[in-house]
Amino acid sequence: MPAVEGLHVLRSWTGMNVHIDRAPILGEVPGMPGFFAAVTSNGYTLGPIAGRMTADAVLGLQQPDQAFSAARFGA
């Protein structure tokens, strides 16, 4: 894909569910410009929409709701 040739992407699958407050962590991480998170408690069903919302944030089109920001943990 020539359009993403120069990008550096870190992708991982942890194989565990995140149940801190049952809300996903989406968008740019406060204090870490250019570092975006897309963490859900159920990747199979929430993965497509979480990926779309994070991709939109990376492209500067629309930021996820603040309720999904990592800032809610005091970051």
N, CA, C and O atoms as a Maestro MAE file, in Angstrom:
{
 s_m_m2io_version
 :::
 2.0.0
}

f_m_ct {
 s_m_title
 :::
 protein
 m_atom[300] {
  # First column is atom index #
  i_m_mmod_type
  r_m_x_coord
  r_m_y_coord
  r_m_z_coord
  i_m_residue_number
  s_m_chain_name
  s_m_pdb_residue_name
  s_m_pdb_atom_name
  i_m_atomic_number
  :::
  1 25 0.825 -1.160 0.000 1 A "MET " " N  " 7
  2 3 0.000 0.000 0.000 1 A "MET " " CA " 6
  3 2 0.882 1.239 0.000 1 A "MET " " C  " 6
  4 15 1.376 1.648 1.051 1 A "MET " " O  " 8
  5 25 1.080 1.829 -1.145 2 A "PRO " " N  " 7
  6 3 1.965 2.991 -1.247 2 A "PRO " " CA " 6
  7 2 1.590 4.146 -0.328 2 A "PRO " " C  " 6
  8 15 2.475 4.878 0.116 2 A "PRO " " O  " 8
  9 25 0.323 4.331 -0.032 3 A "ALA " " N  " 7
  10 3 -0.109 5.467 0.782 3 A "ALA " " CA " 6
  11 2 0.414 5.407 2.220 3 A "ALA " " C  " 6
  12 15 0.528 6.445 2.872 3 A "ALA " " O  " 8
  13 25 0.726 4.232 2.716 4 A "VAL " " N  " 7
  14 3 1.211 4.100 4.089 4 A "VAL " " CA " 6
  15 2 2.663 3.615 4.153 4 A "VAL " " C  " 6
  16 15 3.134 3.176 5.202 4 A "VAL " " O  " 8
  17 25 3.346 3.696 3.047 5 A "GLU " " N  " 7
  18 3 4.712 3.184 2.954 5 A "GLU " " CA " 6
  19 2 5.648 3.767 4.006 5 A "GLU " " C  " 6
  20 15 6.482 3.039 4.544 5 A "GLU " " O  " 8
  21 25 5.535 5.057 4.314 6 A "GLY " " N  " 7
  22 3 6.460 5.692 5.246 6 A "GLY " " CA " 6
  23 2 6.021 5.659 6.698 6 A "GLY " " C  " 6
  24 15 6.716 6.209 7.552 6 A "GLY " " O  " 8
  25 25 4.899 5.037 7.009 7 A "LEU " " N  " 7
  26 3 4.394 5.014 8.375 7 A "LEU " " CA " 6
  27 2 5.051 3.919 9.203 7 A "LEU " " C  " 6
  28 15 5.435 2.871 8.684 7 A "LEU " " O  " 8
  29 25 5.170 4.181 10.480 8 A "HIS " " N  " 7
  30 3 5.646 3.192 11.437 8 A "HIS " " CA " 6
  31 2 4.441 2.773 12.270 8 A "HIS " " C  " 6
  32 15 3.816 3.616 12.913 8 A "HIS " " O  " 8
  33 25 4.111 1.508 12.269 9 A "VAL " " N  " 7
  34 3 2.928 1.023 12.965 9 A "VAL " " CA " 6
  35 2 3.317 -0.099 13.908 9 A "VAL " " C  " 6
  36 15 4.036 -1.025 13.533 9 A "VAL " " O  " 8
  37 25 2.836 -0.004 15.125 10 A "LEU " " N  " 7
  38 3 3.013 -1.069 16.104 10 A "LEU " " CA " 6
  39 2 1.643 -1.685 16.312 10 A "LEU " " C  " 6
  40 15 0.701 -0.988 16.690 10 A "LEU " " O  " 8
  41 25 1.520 -2.969 16.073 11 A "ARG " " N  " 7
  42 3 0.242 -3.663 16.189 11 A "ARG " " CA " 6
  43 2 0.453 -4.896 17.050 11 A "ARG " " C  " 6
  44 15 1.437 -5.618 16.892 11 A "ARG " " O  " 8
  45 25 -0.474 -5.127 17.953 12 A "SER " " N  " 7
  46 3 -0.356 -6.331 18.772 12 A "SER " " CA " 6
  47 2 -1.743 -6.821 19.166 12 A "SER " " C  " 6
  48 15 -2.716 -6.068 19.153 12 A "SER " " O  " 8
  49 25 -1.806 -8.078 19.510 13 A "TRP " " N  " 7
  50 3 -3.026 -8.702 20.007 13 A "TRP " " CA " 6
  51 2 -2.653 -9.322 21.329 13 A "TRP " " C  " 6
  52 15 -1.845 -10.250 21.379 13 A "TRP " " O  " 8
  53 25 -3.232 -8.819 22.400 14 A "THR " " N  " 7
  54 3 -2.828 -9.287 23.721 14 A "THR " " CA " 6
  55 2 -3.523 -10.573 24.136 14 A "THR " " C  " 6
  56 15 -3.013 -11.320 24.971 14 A "THR " " O  " 8
  57 25 -4.680 -10.828 23.559 15 A "GLY " " N  " 7
  58 3 -5.408 -12.029 23.937 15 A "GLY " " CA " 6
  59 2 -6.047 -11.931 25.301 15 A "GLY " " C  " 6
  60 15 -6.355 -12.952 25.915 15 A "GLY " " O  " 8
  61 25 -6.253 -10.707 25.793 16 A "MET " " N  " 7
  62 3 -6.927 -10.545 27.074 16 A "MET " " CA " 6
  63 2 -7.951 -9.425 26.963 16 A "MET " " C  " 6
  64 15 -7.842 -8.547 26.107 16 A "MET " " O  " 8
  65 25 -8.921 -9.470 27.819 17 A "ASN " " N  " 7
  66 3 -9.937 -8.427 27.842 17 A "ASN " " CA " 6
  67 2 -9.572 -7.364 28.860 17 A "ASN " " C  " 6
  68 15 -9.016 -7.658 29.918 17 A "ASN " " O  " 8
  69 25 -9.892 -6.126 28.525 18 A "VAL " " N  " 7
  70 3 -9.636 -4.999 29.419 18 A "VAL " " CA " 6
  71 2 -10.966 -4.591 30.030 18 A "VAL " " C  " 6
  72 15 -11.858 -4.114 29.329 18 A "VAL " " O  " 8
  73 25 -11.098 -4.779 31.336 19 A "HIS " " N  " 7
  74 3 -12.359 -4.470 32.015 19 A "HIS " " CA " 6
  75 2 -12.144 -3.458 33.131 19 A "HIS " " C  " 6
  76 15 -12.661 -3.635 34.234 19 A "HIS " " O  " 8
  77 25 -11.394 -2.406 32.862 20 A "ILE " " N  " 7
  78 3 -11.135 -1.407 33.900 20 A "ILE " " CA " 6
  79 2 -12.439 -0.695 34.244 20 A "ILE " " C  " 6
  80 15 -12.874 -0.709 35.395 20 A "ILE " " O  " 8
  81 25 -13.058 -0.074 33.248 21 A "ASP " " N  " 7
  82 3 -14.341 0.600 33.459 21 A "ASP " " CA " 6
  83 2 -15.327 0.262 32.344 21 A "ASP " " C  " 6
  84 15 -16.345 0.933 32.176 21 A "ASP " " O  " 8
  85 25 -15.015 -0.779 31.590 22 A "ARG " " N  " 7
  86 3 -15.847 -1.300 30.510 22 A "ARG " " CA " 6
  87 2 -15.984 -0.360 29.317 22 A "ARG " " C  " 6
  88 15 -16.806 -0.611 28.435 22 A "ARG " " O  " 8
  89 25 -15.218 0.691 29.270 23 A "ALA " " N  " 7
  90 3 -15.231 1.600 28.125 23 A "ALA " " CA " 6
  91 2 -13.910 1.445 27.371 23 A "ALA " " C  " 6
  92 15 -12.877 1.197 27.994 23 A "ALA " " O  " 8
  93 25 -13.922 1.584 26.052 24 A "PRO " " N  " 7
  94 3 -12.677 1.465 25.301 24 A "PRO " " CA " 6
  95 2 -11.746 2.641 25.561 24 A "PRO " " C  " 6
  96 15 -12.165 3.680 26.071 24 A "PRO " " O  " 8
  97 25 -10.495 2.466 25.209 25 A "ILE " " N  " 7
  98 3 -9.504 3.542 25.233 25 A "ILE " " CA " 6
  99 2 -9.176 3.816 23.771 25 A "ILE " " C  " 6
  100 15 -8.571 2.985 23.094 25 A "ILE " " O  " 8
  101 25 -9.578 4.980 23.296 26 A "LEU " " N  " 7
  102 3 -9.422 5.306 21.880 26 A "LEU " " CA " 6
  103 2 -8.829 6.692 21.710 26 A "LEU " " C  " 6
  104 15 -9.137 7.610 22.470 26 A "LEU " " O  " 8
  105 25 -7.981 6.831 20.712 27 A "GLY " " N  " 7
  106 3 -7.454 8.143 20.348 27 A "GLY " " CA " 6
  107 2 -6.026 8.373 20.781 27 A "GLY " " C  " 6
  108 15 -5.343 7.473 21.270 27 A "GLY " " O  " 8
  109 25 -5.594 9.607 20.587 28 A "GLU " " N  " 7
  110 3 -4.214 9.973 20.908 28 A "GLU " " CA " 6
  111 2 -4.026 10.000 22.424 28 A "GLU " " C  " 6
  112 15 -4.877 10.507 23.156 28 A "GLU " " O  " 8
  113 25 -2.925 9.461 22.876 29 A "VAL " " N  " 7
  114 3 -2.629 9.392 24.303 29 A "VAL " " CA " 6
  115 2 -2.116 10.757 24.757 29 A "VAL " " C  " 6
  116 15 -1.161 11.274 24.178 29 A "VAL " " O  " 8
  117 25 -2.736 11.354 25.791 30 A "PRO " " N  " 7
  118 3 -2.301 12.663 26.270 30 A "PRO " " CA " 6
  119 2 -0.818 12.668 26.650 30 A "PRO " " C  " 6
  120 15 -0.332 11.751 27.314 30 A "PRO " " O  " 8
  121 25 -0.115 13.705 26.224 31 A "GLY " " N  " 7
  122 3 1.303 13.840 26.536 31 A "GLY " " CA " 6
  123 2 2.216 13.023 25.650 31 A "GLY " " C  " 6
  124 15 3.433 13.046 25.836 31 A "GLY " " O  " 8
  125 25 1.653 12.293 24.680 32 A "MET " " N  " 7
  126 3 2.452 11.465 23.774 32 A "MET " " CA " 6
  127 2 1.996 11.706 22.332 32 A "MET " " C  " 6
  128 15 1.356 10.842 21.734 32 A "MET " " O  " 8
  129 25 2.318 12.859 21.779 33 A "PRO " " N  " 7
  130 3 1.861 13.179 20.425 33 A "PRO " " CA " 6
  131 2 2.240 12.094 19.417 33 A "PRO " " C  " 6
  132 15 3.380 11.631 19.376 33 A "PRO " " O  " 8
  133 25 1.267 11.706 18.615 34 A "GLY " " N  " 7
  134 3 1.513 10.698 17.591 34 A "GLY " " CA " 6
  135 2 1.334 9.269 18.048 34 A "GLY " " C  " 6
  136 15 1.437 8.347 17.238 34 A "GLY " " O  " 8
  137 25 1.062 9.058 19.347 35 A "PHE " " N  " 7
  138 3 0.834 7.714 19.869 35 A "PHE " " CA " 6
  139 2 -0.662 7.529 20.083 35 A "PHE " " C  " 6
  140 15 -1.260 8.195 20.929 35 A "PHE " " O  " 8
  141 25 -1.263 6.629 19.321 36 A "PHE " " N  " 7
  142 3 -2.698 6.406 19.367 36 A "PHE " " CA " 6
  143 2 -2.992 5.020 19.922 36 A "PHE " " C  " 6
  144 15 -2.273 4.060 19.646 36 A "PHE " " O  " 8
  145 25 -4.063 4.930 20.710 37 A "ALA " " N  " 7
  146 3 -4.484 3.662 21.284 37 A "ALA " " CA " 6
  147 2 -5.856 3.281 20.746 37 A "ALA " " C  " 6
  148 15 -6.714 4.135 20.521 37 A "ALA " " O  " 8
  149 25 -6.041 1.987 20.545 38 A "ALA " " N  " 7
  150 3 -7.342 1.421 20.186 38 A "ALA " " CA " 6
  151 2 -7.501 0.152 21.016 38 A "ALA " " C  " 6
  152 15 -7.194 -0.946 20.550 38 A "ALA " " O  " 8
  153 25 -7.981 0.309 22.246 39 A "VAL " " N  " 7
  154 3 -8.083 -0.800 23.189 39 A "VAL " " CA " 6
  155 2 -9.553 -1.002 23.540 39 A "VAL " " C  " 6
  156 15 -10.225 -0.066 23.974 39 A "VAL " " O  " 8
  157 25 -10.049 -2.215 23.353 40 A "THR " " N  " 7
  158 3 -11.446 -2.508 23.689 40 A "THR " " CA " 6
  159 2 -11.508 -3.721 24.595 40 A "THR " " C  " 6
  160 15 -10.529 -4.449 24.763 40 A "THR " " O  " 8
  161 25 -12.672 -3.921 25.171 41 A "SER " " N  " 7
  162 3 -12.846 -5.108 26.005 41 A "SER " " CA " 6
  163 2 -13.287 -6.310 25.173 41 A "SER " " C  " 6
  164 15 -13.302 -7.437 25.669 41 A "SER " " O  " 8
  165 25 -13.640 -6.076 23.924 42 A "ASN " " N  " 7
  166 3 -14.042 -7.165 23.046 42 A "ASN " " CA " 6
  167 2 -13.656 -6.824 21.619 42 A "ASN " " C  " 6
  168 15 -14.424 -6.189 20.895 42 A "ASN " " O  " 8
  169 25 -12.469 -7.245 21.215 43 A "GLY " " N  " 7
  170 3 -11.950 -6.914 19.903 43 A "GLY " " CA " 6
  171 2 -12.739 -7.481 18.744 43 A "GLY " " C  " 6
  172 15 -12.762 -6.900 17.659 43 A "GLY " " O  " 8
  173 25 -13.386 -8.612 18.965 44 A "TYR " " N  " 7
  174 3 -14.120 -9.230 17.857 44 A "TYR " " CA " 6
  175 2 -15.313 -8.388 17.425 44 A "TYR " " C  " 6
  176 15 -15.562 -8.225 16.231 44 A "TYR " " O  " 8
  177 25 -16.046 -7.855 18.391 45 A "THR " " N  " 7
  178 3 -17.223 -7.083 18.021 45 A "THR " " CA " 6
  179 2 -16.959 -5.587 17.960 45 A "THR " " C  " 6
  180 15 -17.553 -4.892 17.136 45 A "THR " " O  " 8
  181 25 -16.086 -5.082 18.809 46 A "LEU " " N  " 7
  182 3 -15.808 -3.648 18.824 46 A "LEU " " CA " 6
  183 2 -14.626 -3.256 17.947 46 A "LEU " " C  " 6
  184 15 -14.426 -2.073 17.671 46 A "LEU " " O  " 8
  185 25 -13.848 -4.230 17.509 47 A "GLY " " N  " 7
  186 3 -12.661 -3.949 16.717 47 A "GLY " " CA " 6
  187 2 -12.896 -3.091 15.487 47 A "GLY " " C  " 6
  188 15 -12.163 -2.123 15.282 47 A "GLY " " O  " 8
  189 25 -13.882 -3.400 14.661 48 A "PRO " " N  " 7
  190 3 -14.088 -2.599 13.453 48 A "PRO " " CA " 6
  191 2 -14.411 -1.131 13.732 48 A "PRO " " C  " 6
  192 15 -13.853 -0.249 13.078 48 A "PRO " " O  " 8
  193 25 -15.290 -0.853 14.677 49 A "ILE " " N  " 7
  194 3 -15.634 0.546 14.957 49 A "ILE " " CA " 6
  195 2 -14.506 1.247 15.703 49 A "ILE " " C  " 6
  196 15 -14.255 2.429 15.469 49 A "ILE " " O  " 8
  197 25 -13.822 0.536 16.600 50 A "ALA " " N  " 7
  198 3 -12.691 1.136 17.303 50 A "ALA " " CA " 6
  199 2 -11.583 1.470 16.309 50 A "ALA " " C  " 6
  200 15 -10.944 2.516 16.418 50 A "ALA " " O  " 8
  201 25 -11.358 0.593 15.350 51 A "GLY " " N  " 7
  202 3 -10.363 0.848 14.316 51 A "GLY " " CA " 6
  203 2 -10.726 2.039 13.459 51 A "GLY " " C  " 6
  204 15 -9.864 2.855 13.134 51 A "GLY " " O  " 8
  205 25 -11.997 2.154 13.084 52 A "ARG " " N  " 7
  206 3 -12.458 3.287 12.273 52 A "ARG " " CA " 6
  207 2 -12.304 4.590 13.037 52 A "ARG " " C  " 6
  208 15 -11.819 5.580 12.490 52 A "ARG " " O  " 8
  209 25 -12.718 4.595 14.309 53 A "MET " " N  " 7
  210 3 -12.622 5.815 15.118 53 A "MET " " CA " 6
  211 2 -11.174 6.231 15.324 53 A "MET " " C  " 6
  212 15 -10.861 7.421 15.292 53 A "MET " " O  " 8
  213 25 -10.290 5.266 15.536 54 A "THR " " N  " 7
  214 3 -8.876 5.580 15.728 54 A "THR " " CA " 6
  215 2 -8.244 6.046 14.423 54 A "THR " " C  " 6
  216 15 -7.436 6.974 14.425 54 A "THR " " O  " 8
  217 25 -8.603 5.414 13.314 55 A "ALA " " N  " 7
  218 3 -8.092 5.851 12.014 55 A "ALA " " CA " 6
  219 2 -8.524 7.287 11.722 55 A "ALA " " C  " 6
  220 15 -7.725 8.082 11.226 55 A "ALA " " O  " 8
  221 25 -9.774 7.628 12.024 56 A "ASP " " N  " 7
  222 3 -10.241 8.998 11.834 56 A "ASP " " CA " 6
  223 2 -9.446 9.972 12.688 56 A "ASP " " C  " 6
  224 15 -9.139 11.079 12.246 56 A "ASP " " O  " 8
  225 25 -9.108 9.563 13.924 57 A "ALA " " N  " 7
  226 3 -8.309 10.422 14.800 57 A "ALA " " CA " 6
  227 2 -6.908 10.621 14.241 57 A "ALA " " C  " 6
  228 15 -6.387 11.736 14.247 57 A "ALA " " O  " 8
  229 25 -6.297 9.543 13.757 58 A "VAL " " N  " 7
  230 3 -4.952 9.628 13.174 58 A "VAL " " CA " 6
  231 2 -4.952 10.575 11.974 58 A "VAL " " C  " 6
  232 15 -4.011 11.344 11.780 58 A "VAL " " O  " 8
  233 25 -6.009 10.512 11.176 59 A "LEU " " N  " 7
  234 3 -6.115 11.357 9.986 59 A "LEU " " CA " 6
  235 2 -6.570 12.777 10.303 59 A "LEU " " C  " 6
  236 15 -6.614 13.620 9.408 59 A "LEU " " O  " 8
  237 25 -6.909 13.055 11.555 60 A "GLY " " N  " 7
  238 3 -7.356 14.381 11.956 60 A "GLY " " CA " 6
  239 2 -8.775 14.703 11.531 60 A "GLY " " C  " 6
  240 15 -9.158 15.872 11.491 60 A "GLY " " O  " 8
  241 25 -9.563 13.684 11.211 61 A "LEU " " N  " 7
  242 3 -10.933 13.899 10.755 61 A "LEU " " CA " 6
  243 2 -11.904 14.118 11.906 61 A "LEU " " C  " 6
  244 15 -12.707 15.051 11.871 61 A "LEU " " O  " 8
  245 25 -11.839 13.272 12.922 62 A "GLN " " N  " 7
  246 3 -12.737 13.381 14.065 62 A "GLN " " CA " 6
  247 2 -12.107 12.662 15.238 62 A "GLN " " C  " 6
  248 15 -11.623 11.539 15.099 62 A "GLN " " O  " 8
  249 25 -12.112 13.303 16.388 63 A "GLN " " N  " 7
  250 3 -11.554 12.699 17.590 63 A "GLN " " CA " 6
  251 2 -12.630 11.894 18.312 63 A "GLN " " C  " 6
  252 15 -13.791 12.303 18.332 63 A "GLN " " O  " 8
  253 25 -12.265 10.757 18.904 64 A "PRO " " N  " 7
  254 3 -13.245 9.987 19.691 64 A "PRO " " CA " 6
  255 2 -13.753 10.817 20.865 64 A "PRO " " C  " 6
  256 15 -13.087 11.757 21.300 64 A "PRO " " O  " 8
  257 25 -14.901 10.478 21.362 65 A "ASP " " N  " 7
  258 3 -15.490 11.145 22.518 65 A "ASP " " CA " 6
  259 2 -14.488 11.134 23.676 65 A "ASP " " C  " 6
  260 15 -13.755 10.162 23.854 65 A "ASP " " O  " 8
  261 25 -14.457 12.199 24.452 66 A "GLN " " N  " 7
  262 3 -13.535 12.297 25.593 66 A "GLN " " CA " 6
  263 2 -13.737 11.168 26.594 66 A "GLN " " C  " 6
  264 15 -12.818 10.826 27.339 66 A "GLN " " O  " 8
  265 25 -14.930 10.589 26.615 67 A "ALA " " N  " 7
  266 3 -15.201 9.473 27.543 67 A "ALA " " CA " 6
  267 2 -14.330 8.264 27.234 67 A "ALA " " C  " 6
  268 15 -14.175 7.378 28.075 67 A "ALA " " O  " 8
  269 25 -13.757 8.222 26.025 68 A "PHE " " N  " 7
  270 3 -12.915 7.102 25.615 68 A "PHE " " CA " 6
  271 2 -11.431 7.425 25.711 68 A "PHE " " C  " 6
  272 15 -10.599 6.580 25.382 68 A "PHE " " O  " 8
  273 25 -11.083 8.616 26.150 69 A "SER " " N  " 7
  274 3 -9.687 9.044 26.216 69 A "SER " " CA " 6
  275 2 -8.952 8.399 27.397 69 A "SER " " C  " 6
  276 15 -9.545 8.127 28.441 69 A "SER " " O  " 8
  277 25 -7.673 8.165 27.212 70 A "ALA " " N  " 7
  278 3 -6.840 7.652 28.309 70 A "ALA " " CA " 6
  279 2 -6.703 8.690 29.405 70 A "ALA " " C  " 6
  280 15 -6.290 8.363 30.518 70 A "ALA " " O  " 8
  281 25 -7.046 9.946 29.107 71 A "ALA " " N  " 7
  282 3 -6.965 11.014 30.106 71 A "ALA " " CA " 6
  283 2 -7.876 10.749 31.295 71 A "ALA " " C  " 6
  284 15 -7.652 11.298 32.374 71 A "ALA " " O  " 8
  285 25 -8.895 9.921 31.121 72 A "ARG " " N  " 7
  286 3 -9.800 9.638 32.236 72 A "ARG " " CA " 6
  287 2 -9.109 8.885 33.376 72 A "ARG " " C  " 6
  288 15 -9.655 8.793 34.475 72 A "ARG " " O  " 8
  289 25 -7.927 8.355 33.126 73 A "PHE " " N  " 7
  290 3 -7.173 7.654 34.160 73 A "PHE " " CA " 6
  291 2 -6.120 8.541 34.806 73 A "PHE " " C  " 6
  292 15 -5.269 8.068 35.560 73 A "PHE " " O  " 8
  293 25 -6.186 9.832 34.503 74 A "GLY " " N  " 7
  294 3 -5.231 10.772 35.076 74 A "GLY " " CA " 6
  295 2 -3.943 10.882 34.285 74 A "GLY " " C  " 6
  296 15 -2.944 11.408 34.775 74 A "GLY " " O  " 8
  297 25 -3.972 10.374 33.033 75 A "ALA " " N  " 7
  298 3 -2.771 10.426 32.195 75 A "ALA " " CA " 6
  299 2 -2.525 11.828 31.701 75 A "ALA " " C  " 6
  300 15 -1.556 12.067 30.980 75 A "ALA " " O  " 8
  :::
 }
 m_bond[299] {
  # First column is bond index #
  i_m_from
  i_m_to
  i_m_order
  :::
  1 1 2 1
  2 2 3 1
  3 3 4 2
  4 3 5 1
  5 5 6 1
  6 6 7 1
  7 7 8 2
  8 7 9 1
  9 9 10 1
  10 10 11 1
  11 11 12 2
  12 11 13 1
  13 13 14 1
  14 14 15 1
  15 15 16 2
  16 15 17 1
  17 17 18 1
  18 18 19 1
  19 19 20 2
  20 19 21 1
  21 21 22 1
  22 22 23 1
  23 23 24 2
  24 23 25 1
  25 25 26 1
  26 26 27 1
  27 27 28 2
  28 27 29 1
  29 29 30 1
  30 30 31 1
  31 31 32 2
  32 31 33 1
  33 33 34 1
  34 34 35 1
  35 35 36 2
  36 35 37 1
  37 37 38 1
  38 38 39 1
  39 39 40 2
  40 39 41 1
  41 41 42 1
  42 42 43 1
  43 43 44 2
  44 43 45 1
  45 45 46 1
  46 46 47 1
  47 47 48 2
  48 47 49 1
  49 49 50 1
  50 50 51 1
  51 51 52 2
  52 51 53 1
  53 53 54 1
  54 54 55 1
  55 55 56 2
  56 55 57 1
  57 57 58 1
  58 58 59 1
  59 59 60 2
  60 59 61 1
  61 61 62 1
  62 62 63 1
  63 63 64 2
  64 63 65 1
  65 65 66 1
  66 66 67 1
  67 67 68 2
  68 67 69 1
  69 69 70 1
  70 70 71 1
  71 71 72 2
  72 71 73 1
  73 73 74 1
  74 74 75 1
  75 75 76 2
  76 75 77 1
  77 77 78 1
  78 78 79 1
  79 79 80 2
  80 79 81 1
  81 81 82 1
  82 82 83 1
  83 83 84 2
  84 83 85 1
  85 85 86 1
  86 86 87 1
  87 87 88 2
  88 87 89 1
  89 89 90 1
  90 90 91 1
  91 91 92 2
  92 91 93 1
  93 93 94 1
  94 94 95 1
  95 95 96 2
  96 95 97 1
  97 97 98 1
  98 98 99 1
  99 99 100 2
  100 99 101 1
  101 101 102 1
  102 102 103 1
  103 103 104 2
  104 103 105 1
  105 105 106 1
  106 106 107 1
  107 107 108 2
  108 107 109 1
  109 109 110 1
  110 110 111 1
  111 111 112 2
  112 111 113 1
  113 113 114 1
  114 114 115 1
  115 115 116 2
  116 115 117 1
  117 117 118 1
  118 118 119 1
  119 119 120 2
  120 119 121 1
  121 121 122 1
  122 122 123 1
  123 123 124 2
  124 123 125 1
  125 125 126 1
  126 126 127 1
  127 127 128 2
  128 127 129 1
  129 129 130 1
  130 130 131 1
  131 131 132 2
  132 131 133 1
  133 133 134 1
  134 134 135 1
  135 135 136 2
  136 135 137 1
  137 137 138 1
  138 138 139 1
  139 139 140 2
  140 139 141 1
  141 141 142 1
  142 142 143 1
  143 143 144 2
  144 143 145 1
  145 145 146 1
  146 146 147 1
  147 147 148 2
  148 147 149 1
  149 149 150 1
  150 150 151 1
  151 151 152 2
  152 151 153 1
  153 153 154 1
  154 154 155 1
  155 155 156 2
  156 155 157 1
  157 157 158 1
  158 158 159 1
  159 159 160 2
  160 159 161 1
  161 161 162 1
  162 162 163 1
  163 163 164 2
  164 163 165 1
  165 165 166 1
  166 166 167 1
  167 167 168 2
  168 167 169 1
  169 169 170 1
  170 170 171 1
  171 171 172 2
  172 171 173 1
  173 173 174 1
  174 174 175 1
  175 175 176 2
  176 175 177 1
  177 177 178 1
  178 178 179 1
  179 179 180 2
  180 179 181 1
  181 181 182 1
  182 182 183 1
  183 183 184 2
  184 183 185 1
  185 185 186 1
  186 186 187 1
  187 187 188 2
  188 187 189 1
  189 189 190 1
  190 190 191 1
  191 191 192 2
  192 191 193 1
  193 193 194 1
  194 194 195 1
  195 195 196 2
  196 195 197 1
  197 197 198 1
  198 198 199 1
  199 199 200 2
  200 199 201 1
  201 201 202 1
  202 202 203 1
  203 203 204 2
  204 203 205 1
  205 205 206 1
  206 206 207 1
  207 207 208 2
  208 207 209 1
  209 209 210 1
  210 210 211 1
  211 211 212 2
  212 211 213 1
  213 213 214 1
  214 214 215 1
  215 215 216 2
  216 215 217 1
  217 217 218 1
  218 218 219 1
  219 219 220 2
  220 219 221 1
  221 221 222 1
  222 222 223 1
  223 223 224 2
  224 223 225 1
  225 225 226 1
  226 226 227 1
  227 227 228 2
  228 227 229 1
  229 229 230 1
  230 230 231 1
  231 231 232 2
  232 231 233 1
  233 233 234 1
  234 234 235 1
  235 235 236 2
  236 235 237 1
  237 237 238 1
  238 238 239 1
  239 239 240 2
  240 239 241 1
  241 241 242 1
  242 242 243 1
  243 243 244 2
  244 243 245 1
  245 245 246 1
  246 246 247 1
  247 247 248 2
  248 247 249 1
  249 249 250 1
  250 250 251 1
  251 251 252 2
  252 251 253 1
  253 253 254 1
  254 254 255 1
  255 255 256 2
  256 255 257 1
  257 257 258 1
  258 258 259 1
  259 259 260 2
  260 259 261 1
  261 261 262 1
  262 262 263 1
  263 263 264 2
  264 263 265 1
  265 265 266 1
  266 266 267 1
  267 267 268 2
  268 267 269 1
  269 269 270 1
  270 270 271 1
  271 271 272 2
  272 271 273 1
  273 273 274 1
  274 274 275 1
  275 275 276 2
  276 275 277 1
  277 277 278 1
  278 278 279 1
  279 279 280 2
  280 279 281 1
  281 281 282 1
  282 282 283 1
  283 283 284 2
  284 283 285 1
  285 285 286 1
  286 286 287 1
  287 287 288 2
  288 287 289 1
  289 289 290 1
  290 290 291 1
  291 291 292 2
  292 291 293 1
  293 293 294 1
  294 294 295 1
  295 295 296 2
  296 295 297 1
  297 297 298 1
  298 298 299 1
  299 299 300 2
  :::
 }
}
